Amino acid sequence: DAAGGGDGAAALAYNLGIPLIVAVTRADGASALETQKTVGWSETIEAYLRSECLSYGAGIVYTMVQAKNNRNVDILYDYLMHRLYDYPLKRQAHTPSRDALFLPSGWDSQAKVDQLAAALPGGAGLERAFESVVVPLEPPKADITATDECEDMQAFLRRSAVVLQKLGGTSAVKASGGHDSRQTGQMLDLTTTGANRRLSERPEGGPVATDNSSLANFFQTLLTRGQGQGRASTVAGAASPP
């Protein structure tokens, strides 16, 4: 229905009785198919699309909408007015640009589609399935940096108590790992006899050593609090109805 109509025999296979227009949006994305892995995909997509639209007698309009560059949007509007309300169409078919393709209904032909398909990479034409030619690309792998695992708080406190015992001379009574749940409330009995002994034995005028008993009591308080919370949650879970 446009000037410069198609040549060769018609290839209308499915006459639905209504005008069909295929609007391809984001046609500027064709530039992303110019990589080594996707060479020839733009032509392949166009050939398969034109072959399918030809069998339905559908027109094709590639559009692109950007902040400063709107392409073929006015052509799509004019073509819609032409097909729906018989407004005169003064637009010509446009095929050279892959991101501004415009093929009115009735312009394309099987001969033109075959000519395009013959130039596709591999020379297989349209005999192969579309999914075997244009395959989904794997998304780029995100650069995930390795993260350090956080140490359990109770394990950190027990290890810190051992370090304090070695450095400050304090003694600790450690709860055995084989105790049952009723004995998990036992806490480390940290004393400061060793630290006090070192303070009493230090000669006059020498530097006063830091009393590690406060640190030991601090970690002992954290251990008691953590074990008390765990025991309270266990009791609450057992008392709650099923």
C-alpha positions as CSV (number, residue, x, y, z in Angstrom):
1,D,0.0,0.0,0.0
2,A,3.0,2.3,-0.3
3,A,4.9,3.7,-3.2
4,G,7.6,1.4,-4.5
5,G,5.7,-1.7,-3.7
6,G,7.1,-5.2,-3.5
7,D,8.2,-7.2,-6.5
8,G,7.7,-10.9,-7.1
9,A,4.9,-13.1,-6.0
10,A,3.0,-12.3,-2.9
11,A,3.7,-14.4,0.2
12,L,0.6,-13.7,2.3
13,A,-0.1,-16.9,4.2
14,Y,-2.3,-15.8,7.0
15,N,-5.0,-13.2,6.2
16,L,-6.4,-12.0,9.5
17,G,-8.5,-9.2,7.9
18,I,-7.0,-6.5,10.1
19,P,-4.0,-4.2,9.6
20,L,-0.9,-5.4,11.5
21,I,2.0,-3.2,12.4
22,V,5.1,-4.5,14.3
23,A,6.8,-1.7,16.1
24,V,10.3,-2.6,17.3
25,T,11.3,-0.4,20.2
26,R,14.8,0.4,21.4
27,A,16.2,-0.1,17.9
28,D,19.4,1.6,19.0
29,G,20.2,-1.6,20.8
30,A,21.4,-3.0,17.5
31,S,24.7,-1.3,18.1
32,A,25.2,-3.7,21.0
33,L,25.2,-6.6,18.6
34,E,28.4,-5.5,17.0
35,T,30.7,-7.8,19.0
36,Q,32.8,-10.8,18.0
37,K,30.3,-13.2,19.4
38,T,27.2,-11.6,17.9
39,V,28.5,-10.7,14.4
40,G,25.6,-10.8,11.9
41,W,22.9,-11.0,14.5
42,S,21.3,-7.7,13.4
43,E,20.9,-9.0,9.9
44,T,19.7,-12.4,11.1
45,I,17.0,-10.8,13.4
46,E,15.9,-8.6,10.5
47,A,15.6,-11.5,8.1
48,Y,13.6,-13.7,10.4
49,L,11.3,-10.8,11.4
50,R,10.7,-9.8,7.8
51,S,9.9,-13.4,6.8
52,E,7.4,-13.8,9.7
53,C,5.8,-10.4,9.1
54,L,5.6,-11.1,5.3
55,S,3.4,-14.2,5.9
56,Y,0.9,-12.0,7.9
57,G,1.1,-8.9,5.7
58,A,2.4,-6.8,8.6
59,G,4.3,-3.6,8.4
60,I,7.5,-3.1,10.3
61,V,8.7,0.1,12.0
62,Y,11.9,0.4,14.0
63,T,11.7,3.1,16.6
64,M,14.1,4.8,19.0
65,V,13.1,7.2,21.8
66,Q,15.9,9.1,23.5
67,A,16.2,12.5,25.2
68,K,17.6,14.3,22.2
69,N,16.9,11.8,19.4
70,N,13.5,10.3,18.5
71,R,13.7,8.2,15.4
72,N,10.8,7.0,13.3
73,V,8.2,7.9,16.0
74,D,6.7,10.4,13.5
75,I,6.7,7.8,10.8
76,L,4.9,5.3,13.1
77,Y,2.3,7.9,13.8
78,D,1.8,8.7,10.1
79,Y,1.6,5.1,9.2
80,L,-1.0,4.4,12.0
81,M,-3.1,7.3,10.7
82,H,-2.8,5.9,7.2
83,R,-3.9,2.4,8.1
84,L,-6.6,3.3,10.5
85,Y,-8.1,6.4,8.9
86,D,-6.9,6.3,5.3
87,Y,-4.8,9.4,5.7
88,P,-2.4,9.8,2.7
89,L,1.1,8.3,3.4
90,K,4.0,10.2,1.9
91,R,6.7,8.1,3.6
92,Q,8.9,5.8,1.6
93,A,10.2,2.5,2.7
94,H,13.6,2.8,4.4
95,T,15.9,-0.2,4.6
96,P,19.6,0.8,4.7
97,S,19.8,1.8,8.4
98,R,19.3,-1.1,10.8
99,D,18.0,1.1,13.6
100,A,15.6,3.1,11.4
101,L,13.9,0.3,9.4
102,F,10.5,1.1,7.9
103,L,8.7,-1.4,5.7
104,P,5.0,-0.6,4.9
105,S,2.7,-3.5,4.5
106,G,2.8,-4.8,0.9
107,W,6.3,-3.4,0.2
108,D,8.3,-6.5,1.1
109,S,8.4,-9.7,-0.9
110,Q,9.8,-13.2,-0.6
111,A,12.5,-12.4,-3.1
112,K,13.8,-9.6,-1.0
113,V,13.7,-11.7,2.1
114,D,15.6,-14.5,0.4
115,Q,18.2,-12.1,-0.9
116,L,18.8,-10.8,2.7
117,A,18.8,-14.4,4.1
118,A,21.4,-15.5,1.5
119,A,23.9,-12.9,2.8
120,L,23.6,-14.1,6.4
121,P,26.8,-15.5,8.0
122,G,27.1,-19.3,7.5
123,G,25.0,-19.3,4.4
124,A,22.3,-21.4,6.0
125,G,19.6,-18.8,5.2
126,L,16.4,-19.2,7.2
127,E,16.5,-23.0,7.3
128,R,17.9,-23.1,10.8
129,A,15.8,-22.4,13.8
130,F,16.0,-18.8,15.1
131,E,16.9,-20.0,18.6
132,S,19.9,-21.9,17.2
133,V,21.4,-18.8,15.6
134,V,20.6,-16.0,18.1
135,V,21.3,-17.7,21.4
136,P,20.9,-15.9,24.8
137,L,24.2,-14.4,26.0
138,E,25.4,-15.2,29.5
139,P,25.3,-12.1,31.7
140,P,28.7,-10.7,32.7
141,K,29.9,-12.2,36.0
142,A,29.8,-9.7,38.8
143,D,33.1,-9.0,40.5
144,I,32.2,-10.3,44.0
145,T,35.0,-9.6,46.5
146,A,35.6,-12.2,49.1
147,T,34.2,-11.3,52.6
148,D,35.6,-12.4,55.9
149,E,33.3,-14.6,58.0
150,C,32.3,-13.2,61.3
151,E,33.5,-15.2,64.3
152,D,30.9,-16.3,66.8
153,M,30.7,-14.0,69.7
154,Q,30.9,-16.6,72.4
155,A,33.9,-18.2,70.7
156,F,35.6,-14.9,70.5
157,L,35.0,-14.2,74.2
158,R,36.3,-17.6,75.2
159,R,39.4,-17.1,73.1
160,S,39.9,-13.6,74.5
161,A,39.6,-15.0,78.0
162,V,42.4,-17.5,77.3
163,V,44.6,-14.7,75.9
164,L,44.0,-12.6,79.0
165,Q,44.9,-15.5,81.2
166,K,48.2,-16.0,79.4
167,L,49.1,-12.3,79.4
168,G,47.7,-11.1,82.7
169,G,48.3,-14.2,84.9
170,T,44.6,-14.7,85.6
171,S,43.1,-18.1,86.0
172,A,40.0,-19.3,84.3
173,V,37.8,-22.3,84.9
174,K,36.4,-23.3,81.5
175,A,33.2,-25.1,81.0
176,S,33.6,-28.5,79.3
177,G,32.2,-28.8,75.8
178,G,30.4,-32.1,76.7
179,H,28.1,-30.6,79.3
180,D,24.4,-30.9,78.8
181,S,22.0,-27.9,78.3
182,R,21.5,-27.5,82.1
183,Q,25.2,-26.8,82.5
184,T,25.6,-24.3,79.6
185,G,25.0,-21.5,82.1
186,Q,28.3,-22.0,83.8
187,M,30.6,-19.1,83.3
188,L,34.3,-18.6,83.5
189,D,35.6,-18.0,87.0
190,L,38.2,-15.4,86.4
191,T,40.3,-14.3,89.3
192,T,42.9,-11.7,89.6
193,T,45.3,-13.3,92.1
194,G,48.0,-13.5,89.5
195,A,47.7,-9.9,88.5
196,N,47.7,-8.8,92.2
197,R,50.7,-10.9,92.9
198,R,52.6,-9.2,90.0
199,L,51.6,-5.8,91.3
200,S,52.9,-6.6,94.8
201,E,56.2,-8.0,93.5
202,R,57.0,-5.1,91.3
203,P,59.8,-2.9,92.7
204,E,59.1,0.6,93.8
205,G,59.5,3.2,91.1
206,G,58.8,0.8,88.3
207,P,56.0,1.1,85.8
208,V,52.6,0.1,87.1
209,A,51.2,-2.8,85.1
210,T,47.7,-2.6,83.7
211,D,45.2,-4.5,85.8
212,N,43.7,-7.1,83.4
213,S,41.1,-8.0,86.0
214,S,38.7,-5.3,84.6
215,L,39.1,-6.8,81.1
216,A,38.5,-10.3,82.5
217,N,35.4,-9.1,84.3
218,F,34.2,-7.4,81.1
219,F,34.5,-10.6,79.0
220,Q,33.0,-12.6,81.9
221,T,30.0,-10.2,81.9
222,L,29.5,-10.6,78.1
223,L,29.7,-14.4,78.4
224,T,27.2,-14.4,81.2
225,R,24.8,-12.2,79.3
226,G,25.1,-14.2,76.0
227,Q,24.6,-17.5,77.8
228,G,21.7,-16.1,79.8
229,Q,19.9,-14.9,76.6
230,G,20.4,-18.3,75.0
231,R,19.0,-20.1,78.0
232,A,16.0,-17.7,78.2
233,S,15.2,-18.2,74.5
234,T,15.4,-21.9,74.9
235,V,13.0,-21.9,77.9
236,A,10.6,-19.6,76.0
237,G,10.6,-21.8,73.0
238,A,9.9,-24.9,75.2
239,A,7.1,-23.1,77.0
240,S,5.3,-21.7,73.9
241,P,2.4,-23.9,72.7
242,P,2.9,-25.8,69.4
